[in-house]
Every structure is written in structure tokens, then in C-alpha cells.
């Protein structure tokens, strides 16, 4: 199975599949960024449009957005990661993860 790549549509939120063989556009980070949060203990939560399918099976919608938790900003060894099929689900997921980290002091 080959990797499928996507870009963001004109609304800057809706993914559009890039046809195989077509160049992948470079999307500036600020346009891919959904949300970032620094926790009180300095853990850093970042949610972005990834642009490639991270789903684990053909029977699932493409998961093109991701949230990762890092020990702190600038330390790129991820502690946790989650993936979502839509911008809206990624926004909601980001807030749920921040709440989970805060409540459980993880």
C-alpha cells in the first residue's frame, strides 16, 4: 500500500487528496497549525494537519491531523500521539488531551 498525501482546500481546513505523481505543495506551518498548548509542567501539546494518511487500515477514513505530546517545547521525542480524520475532530481532541493531562497530572 502506498502512502497517500493530501493538501488543504481553499477553506484551509478541508483535506483534498493529491493525485499520485503530482508534486506535494509545501504548506506553511502556520497554515497547518491547529492548536499548541504548554502545560504547567512544561509538556507541550501540538495539533497540526499532517498531510499524509496515518490510519491503520483501508476500512477507516484517512487520519490526516495529529496531536502529539512532547516532554517540552523543542524536545521532539513524542510521549503520546493521536490522529483524526477532520480539522474539527483534531481541535476537539486537542482540548480533550490537554484536559486529560491536566486532570491526571501526567
BELTAKA-V321998 format. One record per run of one state. SS is the DSSP state (H for helix, E for strand, C for the rest). FROM is the first residue (numbers start at 1). LEN is the number of residues. Records with the same first field share a line. If there is no record, write none. Layout:
# BELTAKA-V321998
SS=FROM-LEN, FROM-LEN
This chain:
# BELTAKA-V321998
C=1-4, 9-6, 18-11, 39-5, 50-2, 53-12, 73-2, 85-2, 105-2
E=5-4, 15-3, 33-6, 44-6, 52-1, 65-8, 75-10
H=29-4, 87-18
